[in-house]
C-alpha cells in the first residue's frame, strides 16, 4: 500500500500536529443512552470505531485499500 507521504514525512511533528487530528460530529440517539440519559459504553466505543474507519479512509488506509494488499 502506498501512503501519500513517505515514512519520514509521517513521523514529522508538524505533519502529526496537523494531520493526526480528526473531528466528526454525531447526534446521540435515544436508544444509545441508558435510563438516566448517560451514554452507554458500547455506544461510545461504536462512535470511536466509526470515526477511526472514516479517518483511515480519508488518509488512504481504509478497508478497501487494505484488502488490495
N, C-alpha and C positions, 0 to 999 in steps of 0.2 A: 504494500500500500504506500502511496506517495503522499506525504503531507505537503501542504503548500509552502512550508518553510523547512529549512534544514534543522537537524537536532540542536546545533549550537544556537540557532535563532530562537528556538522554542525555550531554551534554558536562559535566555537573556532576561534579566529582571524587568526591563522596560516592556518587553513583549508580554511577560506574565502579568505585569501590573494592569495592562490594558485588556488583554485577551482572555485572561483566566476567569474573569467575572461574567456571569450570565444571569440576567434577570428575566423572570417570567411571572406574570400575574395570574392568579387563579381566583375563581369565585368558589367559596366553600359552600357546598350543598348541605342541605339539612340532614341527609342520611349519613354524612361524613362526620357528624358530631354525636356526642352521647346525650343522655337525658339532661345534663347540666349545661349543655351548649359548648362544651370543650371539644376540641378536635380529637378524634380517635387516633392513636399512634399509627395504626395501619394506613389511615388516610394520609397522614403526613409523609410516611415512607413512600406511598404511591406518588405523591407530588414530587418527591426527590427523584424517584425513578423516571418519571415522565420528563422532568426538567433535564436530567442527565442525558437521556436519549435525544432530546431536541438539541441540546448543546453539542453533543457528539456529531449529530448530522450537520449542524451549522459549521463545525470545524472540519468536516470531510471524513469523519470516522464513524459514520452511522452503521446500522446493521447491514444495509445493502452493500456498502463499501467493504465491510469486514468479511462478508460472505464471499466476496470475489477473491480473497486471498487464497 
